[in-house]
């Protein structure tokens, strides 16, 4: 009886994994005859699972939608992915979805195995609320094993070793470099996962994309956590945006940081609070001309703190605007 029950659970898991299964393929996966598969399908139907059967050369079995939702079976990676997705919905302020997502998450966390629950807990505590963005990006596939390994290292305050692949300006992959870091936070932003960590070799804070990481075996080397120089989301923005800039600038904006943040896309720079009425924008672009045009579009008064080259481009642009206005004045 125990063997039959285990086989039925395995059969149900297979039927839930894809829309259509040929009978012989199910039999091969389960290590039984096609007759046994037919009998097991009938048992599932008696338990309330609506399984459709098609005859002929293209025949097979399909788990169809029923009047009541049957219990679902998840493997470890599916359970982790589902709980993290529900937790993300619960913090995304999607109208009408927060309460429902939290109820579903509570039900799932009650039934998942303890070893999976540990992975989920590590991911939830290690992950920063996603940084808001007005634009999307191509999602990058991250191996679930990598994601959970990094999250567990963060939770345990354990050194993390991994090989990291960078890409050159022409898009070609460079040779993977070995890295040794103290991991602190995971940040999900624009379809990608980032790790904020202290690089022990470079003695500085760094941001790493998880889809370019290949963790080594656990180090079991514990560390005493440092204080982050800024919140994890800010560090990710600073690292991601700054990596592609050819020129940089620091602008003192005569307006509160909240007002500046409301007017910019997070990818164009990092806003720092100077005082109640003033903030600083660290930004960059391919050229100073681009920065000069962009900061003029903020609609706020500002002063250039650095570099002097930007001031010259702003002066040139201001002269063109003045000439255009004067030419229109009667």
C-alpha positions as CSV (number, residue, x, y, z in Angstrom):
1,X,0.0,0.0,0.0
2,X,2.9,2.4,0.9
3,X,4.5,1.7,-2.5
4,X,1.2,2.4,-4.4
5,X,0.6,5.6,-2.5
6,X,4.1,6.9,-3.2
7,X,3.7,6.0,-6.9
8,X,0.4,7.9,-7.0
9,X,2.1,11.0,-5.6
10,X,4.8,10.7,-8.1
11,X,2.3,10.3,-10.9
12,X,0.4,13.3,-9.7
13,X,3.6,15.4,-9.6
14,X,4.4,14.4,-13.2
15,X,0.9,15.2,-14.4
16,X,1.2,18.7,-12.8
17,X,4.6,19.4,-14.4
18,X,3.5,19.6,-18.0
19,X,0.2,19.7,-20.0
20,X,0.4,16.3,-21.7
21,X,2.0,12.9,-21.0
22,X,2.0,9.8,-23.3
23,X,1.1,6.7,-21.4
24,X,4.3,4.8,-22.3
25,X,6.4,7.8,-21.1
26,X,4.6,7.8,-17.7
27,X,5.1,4.1,-17.4
28,X,8.9,4.5,-18.1
29,X,9.2,7.3,-15.6
30,X,7.4,5.3,-12.9
31,X,9.0,2.0,-13.7
32,X,5.7,0.1,-14.2
33,X,3.5,-1.2,-17.0
34,X,1.1,0.9,-19.0
35,X,-1.7,-1.1,-17.4
36,X,-0.6,-0.1,-14.0
37,X,-0.5,3.5,-15.2
38,X,-4.2,3.2,-16.3
39,X,-5.1,1.8,-12.9
40,X,-3.3,4.6,-11.1
41,X,-5.0,7.2,-13.3
42,X,-8.4,5.7,-12.3
43,X,-7.4,5.9,-8.6
44,X,-6.6,9.6,-9.0
45,X,-10.0,10.2,-10.6
46,X,-11.7,8.5,-7.6
47,X,-9.8,10.9,-5.4
48,X,-11.2,13.8,-7.3
49,X,-8.4,14.7,-9.7
50,X,-9.8,15.3,-13.2
51,X,-7.5,13.4,-15.5
52,X,-8.4,13.4,-19.2
53,X,-7.4,10.5,-21.5
54,X,-6.9,10.5,-25.2
55,X,-6.6,7.4,-27.3
56,X,-4.6,6.8,-30.5
57,X,-1.0,7.4,-31.6
58,X,-1.1,11.0,-30.2
59,X,-2.9,9.9,-27.0
60,X,-2.0,10.3,-23.4
61,X,-3.1,11.8,-20.2
62,X,-3.7,15.4,-19.1
63,X,-4.6,16.9,-15.7
64,X,-7.5,19.2,-16.5
65,X,-9.0,22.0,-14.4
66,X,-11.7,20.9,-11.9
67,X,-14.5,22.5,-9.9
68,X,-12.2,22.4,-6.8
69,X,-8.5,23.0,-6.7
70,X,-6.7,19.7,-5.8
71,X,-3.6,19.7,-3.6
72,X,-0.5,20.6,-5.5
73,X,2.9,18.9,-5.2
74,X,6.1,20.9,-5.3
75,X,9.7,19.9,-5.4
76,X,12.2,21.9,-3.3
77,X,13.0,24.5,-5.9
78,X,9.4,25.0,-6.9
79,X,8.4,25.5,-3.2
80,X,11.2,28.1,-2.7
81,X,10.3,29.9,-5.9
82,X,6.6,30.0,-5.1
83,X,7.0,31.3,-1.5
84,X,9.4,34.0,-2.6
85,X,7.1,35.1,-5.4
86,X,4.2,35.3,-3.0
87,X,6.3,37.3,-0.5
88,X,7.3,39.7,-3.3
89,X,3.6,40.3,-4.2
90,X,2.9,40.9,-0.6
91,X,5.4,43.8,-0.5
92,X,4.7,45.3,-3.9
93,X,1.6,47.3,-3.0
94,X,-0.4,45.7,-5.8
95,X,-4.0,46.8,-5.3
96,X,-6.1,44.0,-3.9
97,X,-3.3,41.4,-3.9
98,X,-1.5,42.0,-0.7
99,X,-3.9,40.2,1.7
100,X,-4.5,37.3,-0.7
101,X,-0.8,36.7,-1.2
102,X,-0.1,36.7,2.5
103,X,-2.9,34.2,3.1
104,X,-1.5,31.9,0.4
105,X,2.0,32.3,1.8
106,X,0.9,31.4,5.3
107,X,-0.8,28.2,4.0
108,X,2.2,27.1,2.0
109,X,4.7,27.8,4.8
110,X,2.7,25.5,7.1
111,X,3.1,22.5,4.9
112,X,6.5,22.7,3.3
113,X,9.2,20.5,4.8
114,X,11.5,21.9,7.4
115,X,14.6,21.9,5.2
116,X,12.8,23.8,2.5
117,X,11.4,26.2,5.1
118,X,14.9,27.0,6.2
119,X,15.8,28.0,2.6
120,X,12.7,30.1,2.3
121,X,13.4,31.9,5.6
122,X,17.0,32.6,4.6
123,X,15.8,34.2,1.3
124,X,13.1,36.3,2.9
125,X,15.5,37.7,5.6
126,X,18.3,38.2,3.1
127,X,16.3,39.9,0.4
128,X,15.9,43.7,0.1
129,X,12.5,45.0,-1.0
130,X,12.8,45.4,-4.8
131,X,14.0,48.9,-5.9
132,X,11.2,50.7,-7.8
133,X,11.9,51.4,-11.4
134,X,9.9,53.0,-14.2
135,X,11.4,50.7,-16.8
136,X,11.8,46.9,-17.1
137,X,14.9,44.9,-18.1
138,X,15.5,41.5,-19.6
139,X,15.3,39.1,-16.8
140,X,18.4,37.0,-16.0
141,X,18.0,33.3,-15.1
142,X,19.5,32.5,-11.7
143,X,19.9,28.9,-10.6
144,X,17.8,28.2,-7.6
145,X,20.7,26.4,-5.9
146,X,22.9,29.5,-6.3
147,X,20.2,31.8,-4.9
148,X,19.6,29.7,-1.8
149,X,23.3,29.1,-1.2
150,X,23.9,32.9,-1.2
151,X,20.9,33.5,1.1
152,X,22.0,30.8,3.5
153,X,25.6,32.4,3.6
154,X,24.0,35.8,4.4
155,X,21.8,34.3,7.2
156,X,24.7,32.4,8.8
157,X,27.2,35.3,8.4
158,X,29.5,33.0,6.6
159,X,32.3,33.8,4.0
160,X,31.2,33.1,0.5
161,X,33.6,31.9,-2.3
162,X,32.6,31.9,-5.9
163,X,33.9,32.4,-9.5
164,X,32.5,35.5,-11.2
165,X,32.3,36.1,-14.9
166,X,32.5,39.7,-16.2
167,X,31.8,40.9,-19.7
168,X,33.8,43.3,-21.7
169,X,32.4,46.4,-23.6
170,X,31.9,44.3,-26.8
171,X,29.8,41.7,-24.9
172,X,32.4,38.9,-24.8
173,X,32.8,37.0,-21.5
174,X,36.1,37.4,-19.7
175,X,37.8,34.7,-17.7
176,X,36.0,33.9,-14.5
177,X,37.8,35.4,-11.4
178,X,37.8,33.8,-8.0
179,X,36.2,36.1,-5.3
180,X,36.0,35.8,-1.5
181,X,33.4,38.1,0.2
182,X,31.3,38.7,3.2
183,X,27.7,38.5,1.9
184,X,25.2,41.0,3.3
185,X,22.0,41.5,1.3
186,X,20.2,40.2,-1.8
187,X,18.4,42.8,-4.0
188,X,15.9,42.0,-6.7
189,X,15.8,44.8,-9.3
190,X,14.4,44.9,-12.8
191,X,14.3,41.2,-13.3
192,X,17.8,40.5,-11.9
193,X,19.3,39.4,-8.6
194,X,22.2,41.3,-7.0
195,X,24.4,40.5,-4.0
196,X,25.8,43.3,-1.9
197,X,29.0,42.1,-0.3
198,X,32.3,43.3,1.2
199,X,35.1,42.1,-1.1
200,X,37.9,40.8,1.2
201,X,40.5,40.9,-1.5
202,X,39.7,44.5,-2.6
203,X,38.8,45.7,0.9
204,X,35.7,47.5,-0.4
205,X,32.0,47.1,-0.9
206,X,31.0,45.5,-4.2
207,X,27.8,44.5,-6.1
208,X,27.6,41.2,-7.9
209,X,25.0,39.8,-10.3
210,X,23.9,36.3,-9.2
211,X,23.5,35.0,-12.8
212,X,27.3,35.5,-13.2
213,X,28.2,33.8,-10.0
214,X,29.2,30.1,-9.5
215,X,29.5,29.5,-5.7
216,X,32.1,27.1,-4.5
217,X,31.7,24.7,-1.5
218,X,30.7,26.2,1.8
219,X,33.5,27.8,3.7
220,X,32.0,27.5,7.3
221,X,34.1,30.6,8.1
222,X,32.0,33.0,10.1
223,X,32.5,36.8,10.2
224,X,31.4,39.7,12.3
225,X,28.9,41.8,10.3
226,X,30.0,45.3,9.3
227,X,27.8,48.3,9.1
228,X,26.7,49.0,5.5
229,X,27.7,52.5,4.2
230,X,24.2,52.9,2.8
231,X,21.1,50.8,2.4
232,X,21.5,47.8,0.0
233,X,19.3,49.2,-2.7
234,X,21.4,52.4,-2.9
235,X,24.6,50.4,-3.2
236,X,23.1,48.3,-6.0
237,X,22.0,51.4,-7.9
238,X,25.4,53.0,-7.4
239,X,27.2,49.9,-8.6
240,X,25.0,49.1,-11.6
241,X,24.5,52.5,-12.9
242,X,28.1,53.8,-12.4
243,X,29.6,50.8,-14.1
244,X,28.4,52.0,-17.5
245,X,29.2,55.7,-17.2
246,X,32.1,57.3,-19.1
247,X,31.9,60.6,-17.1
248,X,30.7,61.3,-13.6
249,X,29.3,64.4,-11.8
250,X,28.1,65.5,-8.4
251,X,25.2,68.0,-8.4
252,X,23.9,69.8,-5.3
253,X,20.2,70.2,-5.8
254,X,18.4,72.9,-3.8
255,X,15.4,70.7,-3.0
256,X,14.7,67.9,-0.5
257,X,15.9,64.4,-1.5
258,X,12.3,63.1,-1.7
259,X,11.4,65.7,-4.4
260,X,14.5,64.8,-6.4
261,X,13.8,61.1,-6.2
262,X,10.3,61.7,-7.4
263,X,11.6,63.3,-10.6
264,X,14.4,60.8,-11.6
265,X,14.7,57.3,-12.8
266,X,16.7,55.3,-10.3
267,X,19.1,54.2,-13.1
268,X,20.5,57.8,-13.6
269,X,22.0,58.3,-10.2
270,X,22.0,58.2,-6.5
271,X,20.4,60.8,-4.3
272,X,22.0,61.7,-0.9
273,X,20.4,63.8,1.8
274,X,22.5,66.9,2.8
275,X,19.9,68.6,5.0
276,X,16.2,69.2,5.2
277,X,16.2,71.4,2.1
278,X,19.2,70.3,0.1
279,X,20.3,67.0,-1.5
280,X,23.2,65.8,-3.7
281,X,22.8,63.8,-7.0
282,X,25.7,61.6,-8.0
283,X,25.1,60.9,-11.7
284,X,26.9,60.1,-14.9
285,X,26.5,59.5,-18.7
286,X,28.4,59.0,-21.9
287,X,29.2,62.8,-22.1
288,X,29.0,66.0,-20.1
289,X,26.6,67.4,-22.7
290,X,24.1,64.6,-21.8
291,X,24.4,65.5,-18.1
292,X,24.0,69.2,-18.8
293,X,20.7,68.6,-20.7
294,X,19.4,66.1,-18.1
295,X,19.9,68.2,-15.0
296,X,18.2,71.1,-16.7
297,X,15.2,68.9,-17.2
298,X,14.9,68.3,-13.4
299,X,13.1,71.6,-13.0
300,X,15.0,72.4,-9.8
301,X,17.7,74.8,-8.9
302,X,21.2,73.3,-8.6
303,X,24.9,73.9,-8.3
304,X,27.6,71.8,-9.8
305,X,30.0,70.5,-7.2
306,X,32.2,68.5,-9.5
307,X,33.7,68.5,-12.2
308,X,34.5,71.9,-13.6
309,X,34.2,70.5,-17.2
310,X,30.4,70.2,-16.6
311,X,30.1,73.9,-15.8
312,X,31.6,74.8,-19.2
313,X,29.1,72.6,-21.0
314,X,26.2,74.1,-19.0
315,X,27.4,77.6,-19.8
316,X,27.5,76.8,-23.5
317,X,24.0,75.3,-23.4
318,X,22.7,78.3,-21.4
319,X,24.2,80.7,-24.1
320,X,22.3,78.8,-26.8
321,X,19.1,79.0,-24.9
322,X,19.5,82.8,-24.2
323,X,20.3,83.4,-27.9
324,X,17.1,81.4,-28.9
325,X,15.0,83.5,-26.5
326,X,16.5,86.8,-27.6
327,X,15.8,85.9,-31.2
328,X,12.1,85.5,-30.4
329,X,11.9,88.7,-28.4
330,X,10.3,91.6,-30.4
